[in-house]
């Protein structure tokens, strides 16, 4: 009988081979998600905040209005949960847009736990 180094046993072809080679893969972790937060200030108009939520977070007017009220009453609200890259992009877009329109609106991100 010829021997091959990749054979699992040295049984003949007549004998059923019940050994199985199983390769386990390490479990991959999902990347962490990040909350994008909008912070209240006393100067940015409510209408501007609603516009930002509609434009950058694809909210309906009603959704944006509710979130704006939460920001106004509680001082902060989560406006979305994204991968790190998307959250970072959203924060940058909101901050740039607010600066261009001369509003002190603040937008941050933090890792979701």
MOPAC internal coordinates of N, CA, C and O (Angstrom, degrees):
PM7 1SCF
backbone

  N    0.0000 0     0.00 0     0.00 0    0    0    0
  C    1.4504 1     0.00 0     0.00 0    1    0    0
  C    1.5171 1   109.23 1     0.00 0    2    1    0
  O    1.2310 1   120.37 1   -45.63 1    3    2    1
  N    1.3251 1   116.91 1   134.37 1    3    2    1
  C    1.4600 1   122.11 1   176.54 1    5    3    2
  C    1.5168 1   109.31 1   -74.64 1    6    5    3
  O    1.2310 1   121.03 1   -38.04 1    7    6    5
  N    1.3045 1   115.63 1   141.96 1    7    6    5
  C    1.4588 1   118.53 1   177.61 1    9    7    6
  C    1.5197 1   109.22 1  -110.38 1   10    9    7
  O    1.2310 1   121.29 1   -47.40 1   11   10    9
  N    1.3229 1   115.14 1   132.60 1   11   10    9
  C    1.4598 1   121.75 1   177.54 1   13   11   10
  C    1.5288 1   107.88 1  -115.25 1   14   13   11
  O    1.2310 1   120.11 1   -42.58 1   15   14   13
  N    1.2931 1   117.39 1   137.42 1   15   14   13
  C    1.4591 1   119.36 1  -176.67 1   17   15   14
  C    1.5337 1   113.20 1   -65.01 1   18   17   15
  O    1.2310 1   119.85 1   159.94 1   19   18   17
  N    1.3098 1   117.89 1   -20.06 1   19   18   17
  C    1.4602 1   119.15 1  -178.11 1   21   19   18
  C    1.5252 1   113.13 1   -92.24 1   22   21   19
  O    1.2310 1   119.93 1   179.82 1   23   22   21
  N    1.3070 1   117.75 1    -0.18 1   23   22   21
  C    1.4591 1   120.23 1   178.49 1   25   23   22
  C    1.5245 1   109.26 1   -73.70 1   26   25   23
  O    1.2310 1   121.09 1   -36.39 1   27   26   25
  N    1.3213 1   115.52 1   143.61 1   27   26   25
  C    1.4486 1   120.29 1  -177.02 1   29   27   26
  C    1.5203 1   112.93 1   -82.79 1   30   29   27
  O    1.2310 1   119.75 1   154.04 1   31   30   29
  N    1.2855 1   118.08 1   -25.96 1   31   30   29
  C    1.4656 1   119.56 1   178.47 1   33   31   30
  C    1.5086 1   108.51 1  -145.01 1   34   33   31
  O    1.2310 1   121.39 1   -12.28 1   35   34   33
  N    1.3126 1   114.94 1   167.72 1   35   34   33
  C    1.4507 1   117.92 1   178.40 1   37   35   34
  C    1.5273 1   110.62 1  -103.36 1   38   37   35
  O    1.2310 1   121.05 1  -151.44 1   39   38   37
  N    1.3531 1   115.60 1    28.56 1   39   38   37
  C    1.4560 1   119.47 1   176.36 1   41   39   38
  C    1.5196 1   108.72 1   -76.73 1   42   41   39
  O    1.2310 1   121.32 1   -24.34 1   43   42   41
  N    1.2873 1   115.09 1   155.66 1   43   42   41
  C    1.4612 1   118.59 1   177.36 1   45   43   42
  C    1.5198 1   109.40 1   -75.56 1   46   45   43
  O    1.2310 1   120.51 1   -10.97 1   47   46   45
  N    1.3169 1   116.62 1   169.03 1   47   46   45
  C    1.4617 1   121.38 1  -179.90 1   49   47   46
  C    1.5205 1   112.23 1   -66.77 1   50   49   47
  O    1.2310 1   120.34 1   163.36 1   51   50   49
  N    1.3198 1   116.96 1   -16.64 1   51   50   49
  C    1.4581 1   120.47 1  -179.70 1   53   51   50
  C    1.5290 1   111.67 1   -76.64 1   54   53   51
  O    1.2310 1   120.15 1   151.95 1   55   54   53
  N    1.3196 1   117.31 1   -28.05 1   55   54   53
  C    1.4650 1   120.79 1  -177.89 1   57   55   54
  C    1.5231 1   109.30 1   -86.32 1   58   57   55
  O    1.2310 1   120.52 1   -46.09 1   59   58   57
  N    1.3232 1   116.61 1   133.91 1   59   58   57
  C    1.4683 1   118.02 1   176.87 1   61   59   58
  C    1.5272 1   109.54 1   -70.27 1   62   61   59
  O    1.2310 1   121.01 1   -47.57 1   63   62   61
  N    1.3000 1   115.67 1   132.43 1   63   62   61
  C    1.4607 1   121.24 1  -179.88 1   65   63   62
  C    1.5262 1   108.14 1   -98.28 1   66   65   63
  O    1.2310 1   120.05 1   -63.80 1   67   66   65
  N    1.2876 1   117.51 1   116.20 1   67   66   65
  C    1.4595 1   121.08 1  -176.43 1   69   67   66
  C    1.5191 1   112.68 1  -100.89 1   70   69   67
  O    1.2310 1   119.59 1  -179.89 1   71   70   69
  N    1.3141 1   118.38 1     0.11 1   71   70   69
  C    1.4632 1   119.27 1   178.99 1   73   71   70
  C    1.5281 1   109.54 1   -77.01 1   74   73   71
  O    1.2310 1   121.41 1   -35.65 1   75   74   73
  N    1.3136 1   114.91 1   144.35 1   75   74   73
  C    1.4581 1   121.11 1  -177.36 1   77   75   74
  C    1.5264 1   107.73 1  -128.57 1   78   77   75
  O    1.2310 1   121.18 1   -43.51 1   79   78   77
  N    1.2965 1   115.34 1   136.49 1   79   78   77
  C    1.4527 1   120.80 1   176.10 1   81   79   78
  C    1.5194 1   107.49 1   -96.49 1   82   81   79
  O    1.2310 1   120.70 1   -60.95 1   83   82   81
  N    1.3209 1   116.26 1   119.05 1   83   82   81
  C    1.4556 1   121.38 1  -178.56 1   85   83   82
  C    1.5152 1   108.03 1  -119.22 1   86   85   83
  O    1.2310 1   121.72 1   -54.13 1   87   86   85
  N    1.3057 1   114.31 1   125.87 1   87   86   85
  C    1.4522 1   119.27 1   176.97 1   89   87   86
  C    1.5175 1   107.75 1  -106.16 1   90   89   87
  O    1.2310 1   120.43 1   -59.50 1   91   90   89
  N    1.3105 1   116.78 1   120.50 1   91   90   89
  C    1.4644 1   119.61 1  -179.93 1   93   91   90
  C    1.5201 1   109.04 1   -91.68 1   94   93   91
  O    1.2310 1   122.15 1   -39.75 1   95   94   93
  N    1.3131 1   113.49 1   140.25 1   95   94   93
  C    1.4659 1   119.77 1   177.32 1   97   95   94
  C    1.5179 1   108.22 1   -99.59 1   98   97   95
  O    1.2310 1   120.74 1   -38.94 1   99   98   97
  N    1.3020 1   116.19 1   141.06 1   99   98   97
  C    1.4625 1   116.92 1   175.55 1  101   99   98
  C    1.5296 1   108.82 1   -68.12 1  102  101   99
  O    1.2310 1   121.13 1   -37.79 1  103  102  101
  N    1.3247 1   115.44 1   142.21 1  103  102  101
  C    1.4639 1   118.55 1   179.28 1  105  103  102
  C    1.5216 1   108.86 1   -70.80 1  106  105  103
  O    1.2310 1   121.44 1   -48.63 1  107  106  105
  N    1.3106 1   114.84 1   131.37 1  107  106  105
  C    1.4632 1   118.79 1   178.30 1  109  107  106
  C    1.5175 1   108.27 1   -90.20 1  110  109  107
  O    1.2310 1   121.14 1   -43.75 1  111  110  109
  N    1.3057 1   115.42 1   136.25 1  111  110  109
  C    1.4579 1   120.40 1   178.06 1  113  111  110
  C    1.5228 1   109.20 1   -83.31 1  114  113  111
  O    1.2310 1   121.47 1   -36.06 1  115  114  113
  N    1.3107 1   114.78 1   143.94 1  115  114  113
  C    1.4635 1   118.95 1   173.76 1  117  115  114
  C    1.5252 1   108.03 1   -71.04 1  118  117  115
  O    1.2310 1   120.45 1   -36.09 1  119  118  117
  N    1.3264 1   116.75 1   143.91 1  119  118  117
  C    1.4611 1   117.65 1   178.54 1  121  119  118
  C    1.5299 1   109.75 1   -65.36 1  122  121  119
  O    1.2310 1   120.10 1   -30.73 1  123  122  121
  N    1.3176 1   117.41 1   149.27 1  123  122  121
  C    1.4674 1   119.57 1  -179.36 1  125  123  122
  C    1.5290 1   111.00 1   -66.48 1  126  125  123
  O    1.2310 1   121.28 1   -28.23 1  127  126  125
  N    1.3166 1   115.15 1   151.77 1  127  126  125
  C    1.4586 1   120.86 1   177.40 1  129  127  126
  C    1.5218 1   109.09 1  -102.53 1  130  129  127
  O    1.2310 1   121.42 1   -22.91 1  131  130  129
  N    1.3133 1   114.89 1   157.09 1  131  130  129
  C    1.4628 1   121.18 1  -177.06 1  133  131  130
  C    1.5194 1   110.27 1  -127.44 1  134  133  131
  O    1.2310 1   121.33 1   -44.77 1  135  134  133
  N    1.3308 1   115.05 1   135.23 1  135  134  133
  C    1.4633 1   121.55 1   176.63 1  137  135  134
  C    1.5269 1   108.18 1   -85.92 1  138  137  135
  O    1.2310 1   120.77 1   -45.07 1  139  138  137
  N    1.3049 1   116.13 1   134.93 1  139  138  137
  C    1.4620 1   121.26 1   173.01 1  141  139  138
  C    1.5269 1   106.08 1   -99.25 1  142  141  139
  O    1.2310 1   121.20 1   -54.08 1  143  142  141
  N    1.3364 1   115.30 1   125.92 1  143  142  141
  C    1.4587 1   121.80 1  -174.82 1  145  143  142
  C    1.5212 1   110.45 1  -115.67 1  146  145  143
  O    1.2310 1   121.12 1   -40.74 1  147  146  145
  N    1.3150 1   115.46 1   139.26 1  147  146  145
  C    1.4584 1   121.54 1   174.78 1  149  147  146
  C    1.5255 1   106.67 1  -108.45 1  150  149  147
  O    1.2310 1   120.42 1   -49.21 1  151  150  149
  N    1.3383 1   116.81 1   130.79 1  151  150  149
  C    1.4625 1   121.82 1  -176.01 1  153  151  150
  C    1.5236 1   110.88 1  -106.26 1  154  153  151
  O    1.2310 1   121.21 1   -35.79 1  155  154  153
  N    1.3121 1   115.29 1   144.21 1  155  154  153
  C    1.4574 1   121.17 1  -179.89 1  157  155  154
  C    1.5294 1   111.01 1   -77.69 1  158  157  155
  O    1.2310 1   121.19 1   -31.31 1  159  158  157
  N    1.3142 1   115.34 1   148.69 1  159  158  157
  C    1.4618 1   121.58 1   169.43 1  161  159  158
  C    1.5289 1   106.34 1  -143.96 1  162  161  159
  O    1.2310 1   120.76 1   -11.62 1  163  162  161
  N    1.2986 1   116.16 1   168.38 1  163  162  161
  C    1.4698 1   120.06 1  -175.68 1  165  163  162
  C    1.5221 1   113.66 1   -91.36 1  166  165  163
  O    1.2310 1   119.79 1  -173.55 1  167  166  165
  N    1.3252 1   118.01 1     6.45 1  167  166  165
  C    1.4628 1   120.16 1  -172.80 1  169  167  166
  C    1.5249 1   115.08 1  -120.27 1  170  169  167
  O    1.2310 1   119.81 1   146.49 1  171  170  169
  N    1.3142 1   117.97 1   -33.51 1  171  170  169
  C    1.4676 1   120.42 1  -177.38 1  173  171  170
  C    1.5310 1   109.69 1   -70.23 1  174  173  171
  O    1.2310 1   120.32 1   -53.69 1  175  174  173
  N    1.3240 1   117.00 1   126.31 1  175  174  173
  C    1.4775 1   119.55 1   179.44 1  177  175  174
  C    1.5333 1   111.59 1   -63.60 1  178  177  175
  O    1.2310 1   121.30 1   -34.91 1  179  178  177
  N    1.3065 1   115.11 1   145.09 1  179  178  177
  C    1.4627 1   121.46 1   179.81 1  181  179  178
  C    1.5239 1   111.34 1   -59.33 1  182  181  179
  O    1.2310 1   120.55 1   143.01 1  183  182  181
  N    1.3240 1   116.56 1   -36.99 1  183  182  181
  C    1.4648 1   120.86 1  -179.25 1  185  183  182
  C    1.5297 1   110.84 1   -63.88 1  186  185  183
  O    1.2310 1   120.96 1   144.06 1  187  186  185
  N    1.3345 1   115.77 1   -35.94 1  187  186  185
  C    1.4629 1   119.71 1   178.54 1  189  187  186
  C    1.5308 1   110.36 1   -66.11 1  190  189  187
  O    1.2310 1   120.41 1   137.95 1  191  190  189
  N    1.3275 1   116.81 1   -42.05 1  191  190  189
  C    1.4664 1   121.26 1   178.78 1  193  191  190
  C    1.5255 1   109.82 1   -61.63 1  194  193  191
  O    1.2310 1   120.12 1   136.34 1  195  194  193
  N    1.3117 1   117.38 1   -43.66 1  195  194  193
  C    1.4758 1   121.52 1   177.93 1  197  195  194
  C    1.5305 1   109.46 1   -60.31 1  198  197  195
  O    1.2310 1   120.42 1   135.82 1  199  198  197
  N    1.3093 1   116.80 1   -44.18 1  199  198  197
  C    1.4646 1   120.98 1   179.36 1  201  199  198
  C    1.5320 1   111.04 1   -61.18 1  202  201  199
  O    1.2310 1   120.05 1   136.35 1  203  202  201
  N    1.3253 1   117.50 1   -43.65 1  203  202  201
  C    1.4754 1   121.90 1   178.40 1  205  203  202
  C    1.5281 1   110.29 1   -59.70 1  206  205  203
  O    1.2310 1   120.13 1   135.22 1  207  206  205
  N    1.3176 1   117.35 1   -44.78 1  207  206  205
  C    1.4680 1   121.26 1  -178.64 1  209  207  206
  C    1.5281 1   111.69 1   -65.34 1  210  209  207
  O    1.2310 1   120.64 1   140.68 1  211  210  209
  N    1.3136 1   116.38 1   -39.32 1  211  210  209
  C    1.4658 1   120.22 1   177.45 1  213  211  210
  C    1.5265 1   110.65 1   -67.47 1  214  213  211
  O    1.2310 1   120.59 1   135.57 1  215  214  213
  N    1.3079 1   116.48 1   -44.43 1  215  214  213
  C    1.4622 1   121.13 1  -173.78 1  217  215  214
  C    1.5274 1   113.34 1   -73.73 1  218  217  215
  O    1.2310 1   119.83 1   132.79 1  219  218  217
  N    1.3214 1   117.94 1   -47.21 1  219  218  217
  C    1.4598 1   120.38 1  -172.22 1  221  219  218
  C    1.5328 1   114.47 1   -97.91 1  222  221  219
  O    1.2310 1   120.61 1   164.94 1  223  222  221
  N    1.3317 1   116.44 1   -15.06 1  223  222  221
  C    1.4614 1   118.92 1  -178.50 1  225  223  222
  C    1.5240 1   112.60 1  -123.21 1  226  225  223
  O    1.2310 1   120.80 1  -167.67 1  227  226  225
  N    1.3247 1   116.07 1    12.33 1  227  226  225
  C    1.4643 1   123.57 1   174.28 1  229  227  226
  C    1.5291 1   113.35 1    51.25 1  230  229  227
  O    1.2310 1   120.82 1  -139.50 1  231  230  229
  N    1.3125 1   116.04 1    40.50 1  231  230  229
  C    1.4714 1   119.94 1   178.57 1  233  231  230
  C    1.5200 1   109.89 1   -91.50 1  234  233  231
  O    1.2310 1   121.45 1   -26.75 1  235  234  233
  N    1.3130 1   114.82 1   153.25 1  235  234  233
  C    1.4641 1   119.50 1   171.49 1  237  235  234
  C    1.5241 1   107.37 1   -72.24 1  238  237  235
  O    1.2310 1   120.75 1   -12.08 1  239  238  237
  N    1.3108 1   116.17 1   167.92 1  239  238  237
  C    1.4650 1   119.40 1   179.31 1  241  239  238
  C    1.5315 1   110.31 1   -61.16 1  242  241  239
  O    1.2310 1   120.38 1   138.68 1  243  242  241
  N    1.3169 1   116.87 1   -41.32 1  243  242  241
  C    1.4691 1   120.71 1  -179.22 1  245  243  242
  C    1.5307 1   111.29 1   -64.71 1  246  245  243
  O    1.2310 1   120.24 1   136.47 1  247  246  245
  N    1.3366 1   117.14 1   -43.53 1  247  246  245
  C    1.4683 1   120.62 1   178.33 1  249  247  246
  C    1.5252 1   110.43 1   -62.81 1  250  249  247
  O    1.2310 1   121.12 1   134.35 1  251  250  249
  N    1.3206 1   115.46 1   -45.65 1  251  250  249
  C    1.4633 1   120.60 1  -178.72 1  253  251  250
  C    1.5279 1   111.10 1   -62.57 1  254  253  251
  O    1.2310 1   120.85 1   140.80 1  255  254  253
  N    1.3187 1   115.97 1   -39.20 1  255  254  253
  C    1.4602 1   120.23 1   179.79 1  257  255  254
  C    1.5274 1   110.58 1   -64.56 1  258  257  255
  O    1.2310 1   120.31 1   137.26 1  259  258  257
  N    1.3306 1   117.01 1   -42.74 1  259  258  257
  C    1.4745 1   121.32 1   178.67 1  261  259  258
  C    1.5237 1   111.56 1   -62.40 1  262  261  259
  O    1.2310 1   120.42 1   134.97 1  263  262  261
  N    1.3199 1   116.79 1   -45.03 1  263  262  261
  C    1.4695 1   120.62 1   179.51 1  265  263  262
  C    1.5267 1   110.20 1   -65.35 1  266  265  263
  O    1.2310 1   120.32 1   139.35 1  267  266  265
  N    1.3277 1   116.99 1   -40.65 1  267  266  265
  C    1.4679 1   120.76 1   177.94 1  269  267  266
  C    1.5270 1   110.24 1   -59.31 1  270  269  267
  O    1.2310 1   120.09 1   138.34 1  271  270  269
  N    1.3282 1   117.42 1   -41.66 1  271  270  269
  C    1.4693 1   120.40 1   178.61 1  273  271  270
  C    1.5315 1   111.05 1   -65.54 1  274  273  271
  O    1.2310 1   120.25 1   142.91 1  275  274  273
  N    1.3243 1   117.14 1   -37.09 1  275  274  273
  C    1.4621 1   120.84 1   177.16 1  277  275  274
  C    1.5243 1   110.13 1   -63.31 1  278  277  275
  O    1.2310 1   120.70 1   134.67 1  279  278  277
  N    1.3340 1   116.26 1   -45.33 1  279  278  277
  C    1.4724 1   120.90 1   178.02 1  281  279  278
  C    1.5319 1   109.09 1   -59.86 1  282  281  279
  O    1.2310 1   120.48 1   136.00 1  283  282  281
  N    1.3139 1   116.69 1   -44.00 1  283  282  281
  C    1.4701 1   121.80 1  -177.44 1  285  283  282
  C    1.5292 1   111.35 1   -64.69 1  286  285  283
  O    1.2310 1   120.44 1   136.47 1  287  286  285
  N    1.3376 1   116.77 1   -43.53 1  287  286  285
  C    1.4686 1   120.83 1  -175.67 1  289  287  286
  C    1.5252 1   113.54 1   -81.67 1  290  289  287
  O    1.2310 1   120.24 1   139.93 1  291  290  289
  N    1.3393 1   117.16 1   -40.07 1  291  290  289
  C    1.4692 1   120.33 1  -174.26 1  293  291  290
  C    1.5291 1   113.45 1  -100.76 1  294  293  291
  O    1.2310 1   120.52 1   168.74 1  295  294  293
  N    1.3304 1   116.61 1   -11.26 1  295  294  293
  C    1.4597 1   120.01 1   178.23 1  297  295  294
  C    1.5131 1   114.43 1    91.92 1  298  297  295
  O    1.2310 1   120.11 1   162.87 1  299  298  297
  N    1.3234 1   117.39 1   -17.13 1  299  298  297
  C    1.4626 1   121.56 1  -179.19 1  301  299  298
  C    1.5278 1   108.68 1  -160.63 1  302  301  299
  O    1.2310 1   120.76 1   -27.98 1  303  302  301
  N    1.3284 1   116.16 1   152.02 1  303  302  301
  C    1.4644 1   120.86 1   174.65 1  305  303  302
  C    1.5199 1   109.22 1  -151.75 1  306  305  303
  O    1.2310 1   121.09 1   -33.59 1  307  306  305
  N    1.3169 1   115.51 1   146.41 1  307  306  305
  C    1.4617 1   121.67 1   173.32 1  309  307  306
  C    1.5200 1   106.90 1   -79.66 1  310  309  307
  O    1.2310 1   120.83 1   -54.36 1  311  310  309
  N    1.3333 1   116.02 1   125.64 1  311  310  309
  C    1.4584 1   119.65 1  -178.46 1  313  311  310
  C    1.5209 1   112.17 1  -107.37 1  314  313  311
  O    1.2310 1   120.37 1   175.66 1  315  314  313
  N    1.3312 1   116.90 1    -4.34 1  315  314  313
  C    1.4593 1   120.49 1   177.19 1  317  315  314
  C    1.5181 1   110.36 1   172.39 1  318  317  315
  O    1.2310 1   121.46 1   -19.33 1  319  318  317
  N    1.3355 1   114.82 1   160.67 1  319  318  317
  C    1.4643 1   122.05 1   177.35 1  321  319  318
  C    1.5241 1   107.28 1  -127.98 1  322  321  319
  O    1.2310 1   120.95 1   -55.26 1  323  322  321
  N    1.3359 1   115.79 1   124.74 1  323  322  321
  C    1.4560 1   121.07 1  -171.03 1  325  323  322
  C    1.5293 1   110.99 1  -141.84 1  326  325  323
  O    1.2310 1   121.33 1    -8.42 1  327  326  325
  N    1.3280 1   115.07 1   171.58 1  327  326  325
  C    1.4607 1   120.10 1   170.11 1  329  327  326
  C    1.5250 1   107.33 1   -66.25 1  330  329  327
  O    1.2310 1   120.41 1   -15.06 1  331  330  329
  N    1.3242 1   116.82 1   164.94 1  331  330  329
  C    1.4685 1   120.84 1  -176.92 1  333  331  330
  C    1.5242 1   112.03 1   -56.10 1  334  333  331
  O    1.2310 1   120.35 1   132.94 1  335  334  333
  N    1.3259 1   116.93 1   -47.06 1  335  334  333
  C    1.4623 1   120.81 1  -176.29 1  337  335  334
  C    1.5191 1   112.29 1   -63.89 1  338  337  335
  O    1.2310 1   120.72 1   137.12 1  339  338  337
  N    1.3203 1   116.22 1   -42.88 1  339  338  337
  C    1.4713 1   119.64 1  -178.79 1  341  339  338
  C    1.5241 1   110.02 1   -69.75 1  342  341  339
  O    1.2310 1   120.20 1   137.54 1  343  342  341
  N    1.3336 1   117.22 1   -42.46 1  343  342  341
  C    1.4658 1   120.32 1   178.43 1  345  343  342
  C    1.5229 1   110.77 1   -60.32 1  346  345  343
  O    1.2310 1   120.74 1   136.24 1  347  346  345
  N    1.3164 1   116.20 1   -43.76 1  347  346  345
  C    1.4610 1   121.11 1   179.25 1  349  347  346
  C    1.5334 1   111.13 1   -61.14 1  350  349  347
  O    1.2310 1   121.00 1   137.90 1  351  350  349
  N    1.3181 1   115.69 1   -42.10 1  351  350  349
  C    1.4664 1   121.00 1   178.45 1  353  351  350
  C    1.5213 1   111.15 1   -63.61 1  354  353  351
  O    1.2310 1   120.39 1   134.13 1  355  354  353
  N    1.3276 1   116.85 1   -45.87 1  355  354  353
  C    1.4725 1   121.00 1  -179.68 1  357  355  354
  C    1.5252 1   110.88 1   -60.65 1  358  357  355
  O    1.2310 1   120.66 1   134.22 1  359  358  357
  N    1.3475 1   116.34 1   -45.78 1  359  358  357
  C    1.4601 1   120.33 1   179.37 1  361  359  358
  C    1.5353 1   109.76 1   -59.25 1  362  361  359
  O    1.2310 1   120.34 1   134.26 1  363  362  361
  N    1.3111 1   116.95 1   -45.74 1  363  362  361
  C    1.4691 1   120.61 1   179.01 1  365  363  362
  C    1.5186 1   112.57 1   -61.63 1  366  365  363
  O    1.2310 1   120.36 1   137.24 1  367  366  365
  N    1.3215 1   116.92 1   -42.76 1  367  366  365
  C    1.4654 1   120.72 1   179.92 1  369  367  366
  C    1.5243 1   111.07 1   -62.35 1  370  369  367
  O    1.2310 1   120.88 1   134.50 1  371  370  369
  N    1.3372 1   115.93 1   -45.50 1  371  370  369
  C    1.4696 1   119.86 1  -178.73 1  373  371  370
  C    1.5183 1   110.61 1   -64.88 1  374  373  371
  O    1.2310 1   120.39 1   134.89 1  375  374  373
  N    1.3319 1   116.85 1   -45.11 1  375  374  373
  C    1.4648 1   120.38 1  -178.96 1  377  375  374
  C    1.5303 1   111.38 1   -63.87 1  378  377  375
  O    1.2310 1   120.06 1   136.84 1  379  378  377
  N    1.3216 1   117.49 1   -43.16 1  379  378  377
  C    1.4657 1   120.97 1   177.99 1  381  379  378
  C    1.5254 1   111.42 1   -62.61 1  382  381  379
  O    1.2310 1   120.84 1   135.24 1  383  382  381
  N    1.3311 1   116.00 1   -44.76 1  383  382  381
  C    1.4619 1   121.47 1  -179.24 1  385  383  382
  C    1.5294 1   110.40 1   -62.56 1  386  385  383
  O    1.2310 1   120.43 1   136.75 1  387  386  385
  N    1.3355 1   116.79 1   -43.25 1  387  386  385
  C    1.4660 1   120.65 1   179.74 1  389  387  386
  C    1.5355 1   110.47 1   -64.72 1  390  389  387
  O    1.2310 1   120.55 1   137.27 1  391  390  389
  N    1.3239 1   116.55 1   -42.73 1  391  390  389
  C    1.4701 1   120.21 1   179.45 1  393  391  390
  C    1.5305 1   111.35 1   -62.95 1  394  393  391
  O    1.2310 1   121.20 1   136.68 1  395  394  393
  N    1.3491 1   115.31 1   -43.32 1  395  394  393
  C    1.4717 1   119.00 1   179.86 1  397  395  394
  C    1.5211 1   112.03 1   -61.12 1  398  397  395
  O    1.2310 1   120.90 1   150.17 1  399  398  397
  N    1.3399 1   115.88 1   -29.83 1  399  398  397
  C    1.4621 1   120.45 1   179.87 1  401  399  398
  C    1.5297 1   111.82 1   -98.70 1  402  401  399
  O    1.2310 1   120.95 1  -167.55 1  403  402  401
  N    1.3250 1   115.79 1    12.45 1  403  402  401
  C    1.4632 1   123.73 1   175.86 1  405  403  402
  C    1.5229 1   113.62 1    56.68 1  406  405  403
  O    1.2310 1   121.41 1  -135.43 1  407  406  405
  N    1.3425 1   114.91 1    44.57 1  407  406  405
  C    1.4672 1   120.90 1   174.76 1  409  407  406
  C    1.5231 1   108.69 1  -116.99 1  410  409  407
  O    1.2310 1   120.38 1   -36.37 1  411  410  409
  N    1.3293 1   116.89 1   143.63 1  411  410  409
  C    1.4741 1   120.16 1  -178.88 1  413  411  410
  C    1.5283 1   113.85 1   -85.57 1  414  413  411
  O    1.2310 1   119.55 1  -160.71 1  415  414  413
  N    1.2968 1   118.45 1    19.29 1  415  414  413
  C    1.4611 1   122.31 1  -178.82 1  417  415  414
  C    1.5320 1   110.54 1   -53.98 1  418  417  415
  O    1.2310 1   120.93 1   -45.87 1  419  418  417
  N    1.3272 1   115.83 1   134.13 1  419  418  417
  C    1.4603 1   121.38 1  -179.74 1  421  419  418
  C    1.5239 1   110.40 1  -114.16 1  422  421  419
  O    1.2310 1   121.64 1   -41.64 1  423  422  421
  N    1.3221 1   114.47 1   138.36 1  423  422  421
  C    1.4485 1   121.67 1   179.19 1  425  423  422
  C    1.5380 1   106.31 1  -134.94 1  426  425  423
  O    1.2310 1   120.56 1   -49.36 1  427  426  425
  N    1.3270 1   116.53 1   130.64 1  427  426  425
  C    1.4623 1   121.03 1  -178.84 1  429  427  426
  C    1.5205 1   109.81 1  -133.37 1  430  429  427
  O    1.2310 1   121.52 1    -4.17 1  431  430  429
  N    1.3255 1   114.69 1   175.83 1  431  430  429
  C    1.4626 1   119.58 1   176.16 1  433  431  430
  C    1.5141 1   108.65 1  -137.76 1  434  433  431
  O    1.2310 1   121.18 1   -29.01 1  435  434  433
  N    1.3264 1   115.36 1   150.99 1  435  434  433
  C    1.4595 1   119.98 1   174.46 1  437  435  434
  C    1.5162 1   109.26 1  -146.97 1  438  437  435
  O    1.2310 1   121.53 1   -29.72 1  439  438  437
  N    1.3107 1   114.67 1   150.28 1  439  438  437
  C    1.4611 1   120.71 1  -177.76 1  441  439  438
  C    1.5233 1   110.38 1   -65.29 1  442  441  439
  O    1.2310 1   121.68 1   -45.48 1  443  442  441
  N    1.3177 1   114.40 1   134.52 1  443  442  441
  C    1.4606 1   119.71 1   178.84 1  445  443  442
  C    1.5131 1   109.09 1   -80.80 1  446  445  443
  O    1.2310 1   120.05 1   -43.16 1  447  446  445
  N    1.3021 1   117.50 1   136.84 1  447  446  445
  C    1.4673 1   120.43 1  -179.33 1  449  447  446
  C    1.4954 1   112.24 1  -109.66 1  450  449  447
  O    1.2310 1   120.10 1   180.00 1  451  450  449

